[in-house]
């Protein structure tokens, strides 16, 4: 794998979608191993608020077990820092004061981890990795790529991150 000094912050939707669709634990264990390997190389992380979202699921689910038992504790970065909290405050003010968004969209955004991801990324020049697609005209949802753009944070999809990190999945012999 190639080395990179770039830090990637992964959104919860990446893990949830991977588990439910194309990288299910029983079909592509290499994906999950690559996340840990990339983390061990200090390239891939997330924030503590994403961990909270992922652990809100059923304790019997594969993803819950992976997050709680397999993923290194250091994967989830702490956001309880004055600079990050200040950035988060700016992001929340922008969202709450923006007349484009419906009240329920603002409430949902305030409850989620997206604002914390952008705040951390902005403070540490990290890239946010998400499956969400930009929808700048949306009134019903505040899309993570649009928040990133508003605050000068780079956002990209999972495949771009995997390609940049030169991740390759190999067929395992039975």
C-alpha positions in Angstrom: 0.0 0.0 0.0 1.2 3.5 -0.7 1.9 5.9 2.1 0.0 9.1 2.5 0.1 11.9 5.0 -3.5 12.8 4.4 -6.0 12.1 7.1 -9.5 10.8 6.1 -12.5 11.0 8.3 -15.1 8.5 7.5 -18.8 9.2 8.0 -21.2 6.6 9.5 -23.1 6.2 6.2 -20.0 4.7 4.6 -19.8 1.9 7.1 -23.6 1.3 7.2 -23.9 1.2 3.4 -20.8 -1.1 3.1 -22.2 -3.5 5.6 -25.7 -3.6 4.0 -24.6 -3.7 0.4 -21.3 -4.1 -1.4 -18.8 -4.9 1.4 -20.8 -7.2 3.7 -18.6 -8.8 6.4 -19.1 -12.3 4.9 -18.5 -11.2 1.3 -15.6 -8.8 1.6 -13.6 -9.1 4.8 -10.8 -7.4 3.1 -12.6 -4.1 3.1 -12.9 -4.1 6.9 -9.3 -5.2 7.3 -8.2 -2.4 5.0 -9.9 0.2 7.2 -7.9 -1.1 10.2 -4.7 -1.3 8.2 -5.2 2.3 6.9 -5.9 3.4 10.5 -2.8 1.7 11.7 -0.9 3.8 9.1 -2.5 6.9 10.6 -4.5 7.7 7.5 -8.1 6.7 8.3 -10.1 7.8 11.3 -13.5 9.1 12.3 -14.8 11.1 15.2 -16.4 10.0 18.5 -19.8 11.2 17.4 -19.8 8.8 14.5 -19.0 6.0 16.9 -22.1 7.0 18.9 -24.2 6.7 15.7 -22.7 3.3 14.8 -23.3 1.9 18.3 -26.9 3.1 18.3 -27.7 -0.1 16.3 -28.5 -3.6 17.6 -25.8 -5.2 19.7 -26.2 -8.4 17.6 -25.3 -6.7 14.3 -22.0 -7.4 12.7 -21.2 -3.6 12.4 -21.9 -3.0 16.1 -19.6 -5.9 17.0 -16.9 -4.7 14.7 -17.0 -1.2 16.1 -17.1 -2.3 19.7 -14.8 -5.3 19.6 -12.4 -5.1 16.5 -11.9 -1.5 15.6 -9.0 0.1 17.6 -10.3 2.6 20.2 -7.9 5.1 18.7 -10.0 5.1 15.4 -12.5 7.5 16.9 -11.0 11.0 17.5 -12.2 13.1 20.4 -14.0 16.3 19.4 -13.9 17.9 22.9 -11.3 20.5 22.0 -11.9 24.3 22.1 -10.9 24.8 18.4 -13.2 22.0 17.2 -16.0 23.1 19.4 -15.7 26.7 18.1 -15.8 25.4 14.5 -18.8 23.3 15.3 -20.5 26.3 16.7 -19.9 28.2 13.5 -21.3 25.3 11.4 -24.4 25.0 13.6 -25.0 28.8 13.4 -24.7 28.7 9.6 -27.2 25.8 9.4 -29.7 27.2 11.9 -29.7 30.7 10.4 -29.9 29.4 6.8 -33.5 30.1 5.6 -33.2 27.5 2.8 -33.4 24.6 5.2 -36.7 23.3 6.8 -36.8 23.3 10.5 -36.8 19.4 10.6 -33.7 19.4 8.4 -31.9 21.8 10.9 -33.0 19.6 13.8 -31.8 16.4 12.2 -28.4 18.0 11.3 -28.0 19.3 14.9 -28.5 15.8 16.3 -26.1 14.0 13.9 -22.3 13.7 13.6 -21.9 15.6 10.3 -21.2 19.0 11.9 -18.5 17.4 14.1 -16.9 15.7 11.1 -16.6 19.0 9.3 -15.4 20.9 12.4 -12.6 18.3 13.0 -11.7 18.2 9.3 -11.5 22.0 9.2 -9.2 22.2 12.2 -6.9 19.4 11.0 -7.0 19.8 7.2 -8.6 16.3 6.8 -10.8 15.0 4.1 -14.4 13.9 4.9 -15.4 10.6 3.3 -19.1 10.1 2.7 -21.6 8.4 0.4 -23.8 11.5 0.4 -24.2 13.4 -2.8 -24.2 17.2 -3.0 -27.7 18.8 -3.2 -27.1 22.5 -2.8 -30.8 23.3 -3.4 -32.1 20.8 -0.9 -34.5 22.1 1.7 -35.3 18.8 3.4 -31.7 17.7 4.2 -28.4 19.4 4.9 -26.0 17.4 2.9 -22.5 16.7 4.2 -20.7 17.5 0.9 -22.5 20.9 0.9 -21.5 21.7 4.4 -17.9 20.7 3.6 -17.9 23.1 0.6 -19.4 25.9 2.6 -16.5 25.6 5.1 -13.7 24.9 2.8 -13.3 21.2 3.7 -12.6 18.6 1.0 -15.2 15.8 0.7 -14.9 12.7 -1.4 -16.4 9.3 -1.8 -15.2 6.0 -0.4 -13.8 4.7 -3.7 -11.6 7.8 -4.2 -10.2 7.2 -0.7 -9.6 3.5 -1.4 -7.9 4.3 -4.7 -5.7 7.0 -3.1 -4.7 4.6 -0.4 -4.0 1.9 -3.1 -6.3 -0.6 -1.3 -6.7 -3.9 -3.1 -9.0 -6.8 -2.1 -7.7 -10.3 -2.8 -9.8 -13.4 -3.1 -9.2 -15.6 -0.2 -8.7 -19.3 -0.7 -11.0 -21.5 1.2 
